[in-house]
């Protein structure tokens, strides 16, 4: 005699209680919980904040390093070394700060000798 599958009784097993499942087992239908901290918007905000903090730290380090290169007060400091330090400051400021719109000027350091007037 042939039995059709549709005539066979279906046995439905109730889901196992949570206590009976393995502690590290994951169900295929359960999705992992997403914390609010893990949302895409939160991650973007954290990344932007981190980028700003890193930029500020780099700026602080560049300027701090420049100031640390200054000689002690009342020590000799040649004009050539002063000009080199000031040119470095100009370069660092150009690197870390932006100018107002439309400013197309530059800051430069020029070391020149005074002209000697002929004596009569």
Contact map, one row per residue, 1 for C-alpha under 8 A:
111000000000000000000000000000000000000000000000000000000000000000000000000000000000000000000000000000000000000000000000
111100000000000000000000000000000000000000000000000000000000000000000000000000000000000000000000000000000000000000000000
111110110000000000000000000000000000000000000000000000000000000000000000000000000000000000000000000000000000000000000000
011111110000000000000000000000000000000000000000000000000000000000000000000000000000000000000000000000000000000000000000
001111110000000000000000000000000000000000000000000000000000000000000000000000000000000000000000000000000000000000000000
000111111000000000000000000000000000000000000000000000000000000000000000000000000000000000000000000000000000000000000000
001111111000000000000000000000000000000000000000000000000000000000000000000000000000000000000000000000000000000000000000
001111111100000000000000000000000000000000000000000000000000000000000000000000000000000000000000000000000000000000000000
000001111110000000000000000000000000000000000000000000000000000000000000000000000000000000000000000000000000000000000000
000000011111000000000000000000000000000000000000000000000000000000000000000000000000000000000000000000000000000000000000
000000001111100000000000000000000000000000000000000000000000000000000000000000000000000000000000000000000000000000000000
000000000111110000000000000000000000000000000000000000000000000000000000000000000000000000000000000000000000000000000000
000000000011111000000000000000000000000000000000000000000000000000000000000000000000000000000000000000000000000000000000
000000000001111100000000000000000000000000000000000000000000000000000000000000000000000000000000000000000000000000000000
000000000000111110000000000000000000000000000000000000000000000000000000000000000000000000000000000000000000000000000000
000000000000011111011000000000000000000000000000000000000000000000000000000000000000000000000000000000000000000000000000
000000000000001111111000000000000000000000000000000000000000000000000000000000000000000000000000000000000000000000000000
000000000000000111111000000000000000000000000000000000000000000000000000000000000000000000000000000000000000000000000000
000000000000000011111100000000000000000000000000000000000000000000000000000000000000000000000000000000000000000000000000
000000000000000111111100000000000000000000000000000000000000000000000000000000000000000000000000000000000000000000000000
000000000000000111111110100000000000000000000000000000000000000000000000000000000000000000000000000000000000000000000000
000000000000000000111111100000000000000000000000000000000000000000000000000000000000000000000000000000000000000000000000
000000000000000000001111100000000000000000000000000000000000000000000000000000000000000000000000000000000000000000000000
000000000000000000000111110000000000000000000000000000000000000000000000000000000000000000000000000000000000000000000000
000000000000000000001111111000000000000000000000000000000000000000000000000000000000000000000000000000000000000000000000
000000000000000000000001111101000000000000000000000000000000000000000000000000000000000000000000000000000000000000000000
000000000000000000000000111111000000000000000000000000000000000000000000000000000000000000000000000000000000000000000000
000000000000000000000000011111100000000000000000000000000000000000000000000000000000000000000000000000000000000000000000
000000000000000000000000001111100000000000000000000000000000000000000000000000000000000000000000000000000000000000000000
000000000000000000000000011111110000000000000000000000000000000000000000000000000000000000000000000000000000000000000000
000000000000000000000000000111111000000000000000000000000000000000000000000000000000000000000000000000000000000000000000
000000000000000000000000000001111100000000000000000000000000000000000000000000000000000000000000000000000000000000000000
000000000000000000000000000000111110000000000000000000000000000000000000000000000000000000000000000000000000000000000000
000000000000000000000000000000011111011000000000000000000000000000000000000000000000000000000000000000000000000000000000
000000000000000000000000000000001111111000000000000000000000000000000000000000000000000000000000000000000000000000000000
000000000000000000000000000000000111111001000000000000000000000000000000000000000000000000000000000000000000000000000000
000000000000000000000000000000000011111001100000000000000000000000000000000000000000000000000000000000000000000000000000
000000000000000000000000000000000111111101100000000000000000000000000000000000000000000000000000000000000000000000000000
000000000000000000000000000000000111111111100000000000000000000000000000000000000000000000000000000000000000000000000000
000000000000000000000000000000000000011111110000000000000000000000000000000000000000000000000000000000000000000000000000
000000000000000000000000000000000000001111111000000000000000000000000000000000000000000000000000000000000000000000000000
000000000000000000000000000000000001111111111100000000000000000000000000000000000000000000000000000000000000000000000000
000000000000000000000000000000000000111111111110000000000000000000000000000000000000000000000000000000000000000000000000
000000000000000000000000000000000000000111111111000000000000000000000000000000000000000000000000000000000000000000000000
000000000000000000000000000000000000000011111111100000000000000000000000000000000000000000000000000000000000000000000000
000000000000000000000000000000000000000001111111110000000000000000000000000000000000000000000000000000000000000000000000
000000000000000000000000000000000000000000111111111000000000000000000000000000000000000000000000000000000000000000000000
000000000000000000000000000000000000000000011111111100000000000000000000000000000000000000000000000000000000000000000000
000000000000000000000000000000000000000000001111111110000000000000000000000000000000000000000000000000000000000000000000
000000000000000000000000000000000000000000000111111111000000000000000000000000000000000000000000000000000000000000000000
000000000000000000000000000000000000000000000011111111100000000000000000000000000000000000000000000000000000000000000000
000000000000000000000000000000000000000000000001111111110000000000000000000000000000000000000000000000000000000000000000
000000000000000000000000000000000000000000000000111111111000000000000000000000000000000000000000000000000000000000000000
000000000000000000000000000000000000000000000000011111111100000000000000000000000000000000000000000000000000000000000000
000000000000000000000000000000000000000000000000001111111110000000000000000000000000000000000000000000000000000000000000
000000000000000000000000000000000000000000000000000111111111000000000000000000000000000000000000000000000000000000000000
000000000000000000000000000000000000000000000000000011111111100000000000000000000000000000000000000000000000000000000000
000000000000000000000000000000000000000000000000000001111111110000000000000000000000000000000000000000000000000000000000
000000000000000000000000000000000000000000000000000000111111111000000000000000000000000000000001000000000000000000000000
000000000000000000000000000000000000000000000000000000011111111100000000000000000000000000000000000000000000000000000000
000000000000000000000000000000000000000000000000000000001111111110000000000000000000000000000000000000000000000000000000
000000000000000000000000000000000000000000000000000000000111111111000000000000000000000000010000000000000000000000000000
000000000000000000000000000000000000000000000000000000000011111111100000000000000000000010010000000000000000000000000000
000000000000000000000000000000000000000000000000000000000001111111110000000000000000000000000000000000000000000000000000
000000000000000000000000000000000000000000000000000000000000111111111000000000000000000000000000000000000000000000000000
000000000000000000000000000000000000000000000000000000000000011111111100000000000000100110000000000000000000000000000000
000000000000000000000000000000000000000000000000000000000000001111111100000000000000000000000000000000000000000000000000
000000000000000000000000000000000000000000000000000000000000000111111100000000000000000000000000000000000000000000000000
000000000000000000000000000000000000000000000000000000000000000011111110000000000000000000000000000000000000000000000000
000000000000000000000000000000000000000000000000000000000000000001111111000000000000000000000000000000000000000000000000
000000000000000000000000000000000000000000000000000000000000000000001111101010000000000000000000000000000000000000000000
000000000000000000000000000000000000000000000000000000000000000000000111111000000000000000000000000000000000000000000000
000000000000000000000000000000000000000000000000000000000000000000000011111000000000000000000000000000000000000000000000
000000000000000000000000000000000000000000000000000000000000000000000001111100000000000000000000000000000000000000000000
000000000000000000000000000000000000000000000000000000000000000000000011111110000000000000000000000000000000000000000000
000000000000000000000000000000000000000000000000000000000000000000000000011111000000000000000000000000000000000000000000
000000000000000000000000000000000000000000000000000000000000000000000010001111101100000000000000000000000000000000000000
000000000000000000000000000000000000000000000000000000000000000000000000000111111100000000000000000000000000000000000000
000000000000000000000000000000000000000000000000000000000000000000000000000011111110000000000000000000000000001000000000
000000000000000000000000000000000000000000000000000000000000000000000000000001111111000000000000000000000000001000000000
000000000000000000000000000000000000000000000000000000000000000000000000000011111111100000000000000000000000000000000000
000000000000000000000000000000000000000000000000000000000000000000000000000011111111110000000000000000000000000000000000
000000000000000000000000000000000000000000000000000000000000000000000000000000111111111000000000000000000000111000000000
000000000000000000000000000000000000000000000000000000000000000000000000000000011111111100000000000000000000000000000000
000000000000000000000000000000000000000000000000000000000000000001000000000000001111111110000000000000000000000000000000
000000000000000000000000000000000000000000000000000000000000000000000000000000000111111111000000000000000000100000000000
000000000000000000000000000000000000000000000000000000000000000000000000000000000011111111100000000000000001100000000000
000000000000000000000000000000000000000000000000000000000000000001000000000000000001111111110000000000000000000000000000
000000000000000000000000000000000000000000000000000000000000001001000000000000000000111111111000000000000000000000000000
000000000000000000000000000000000000000000000000000000000000000000000000000000000000011111111100000000000011000000000000
000000000000000000000000000000000000000000000000000000000000000000000000000000000000001111111110000000000000000000000000
000000000000000000000000000000000000000000000000000000000000011000000000000000000000000111111111000000000000000000000000
000000000000000000000000000000000000000000000000000000000000000000000000000000000000000011111111100000000000000000000000
000000000000000000000000000000000000000000000000000000000000000000000000000000000000000001111111110000000000000000000000
000000000000000000000000000000000000000000000000000000000000000000000000000000000000000000111111110000000000000000000000
000000000000000000000000000000000000000000000000000000000010000000000000000000000000000000011111110000000000000000000000
000000000000000000000000000000000000000000000000000000000000000000000000000000000000000000001111111000000000000000000000
000000000000000000000000000000000000000000000000000000000000000000000000000000000000000000000111111100000000000000000000
000000000000000000000000000000000000000000000000000000000000000000000000000000000000000000000000111110100000000000000000
000000000000000000000000000000000000000000000000000000000000000000000000000000000000000000000000011111100000000000000000
000000000000000000000000000000000000000000000000000000000000000000000000000000000000000000000000001111100000000000000000
000000000000000000000000000000000000000000000000000000000000000000000000000000000000000000000000000111110000000000000000
000000000000000000000000000000000000000000000000000000000000000000000000000000000000000000000000001111111000000000000000
000000000000000000000000000000000000000000000000000000000000000000000000000000000000000000000000000001111100000000000000
000000000000000000000000000000000000000000000000000000000000000000000000000000000000000000000000000000111110000000000000
000000000000000000000000000000000000000000000000000000000000000000000000000000000000000000000000000000011111000000000000
000000000000000000000000000000000000000000000000000000000000000000000000000000000000000001000000000000001111100000000000
000000000000000000000000000000000000000000000000000000000000000000000000000000000000001001000000000000000111110000000000
000000000000000000000000000000000000000000000000000000000000000000000000000000000010011000000000000000000011111000000000
000000000000000000000000000000000000000000000000000000000000000000000000000000000010000000000000000000000001111100000000
000000000000000000000000000000000000000000000000000000000000000000000000000000110010000000000000000000000000111110000000
000000000000000000000000000000000000000000000000000000000000000000000000000000000000000000000000000000000000011111000000
000000000000000000000000000000000000000000000000000000000000000000000000000000000000000000000000000000000000001111100000
000000000000000000000000000000000000000000000000000000000000000000000000000000000000000000000000000000000000000111110000
000000000000000000000000000000000000000000000000000000000000000000000000000000000000000000000000000000000000000011111000
000000000000000000000000000000000000000000000000000000000000000000000000000000000000000000000000000000000000000001111100
000000000000000000000000000000000000000000000000000000000000000000000000000000000000000000000000000000000000000000111110
000000000000000000000000000000000000000000000000000000000000000000000000000000000000000000000000000000000000000000011111
000000000000000000000000000000000000000000000000000000000000000000000000000000000000000000000000000000000000000000001111
000000000000000000000000000000000000000000000000000000000000000000000000000000000000000000000000000000000000000000000111
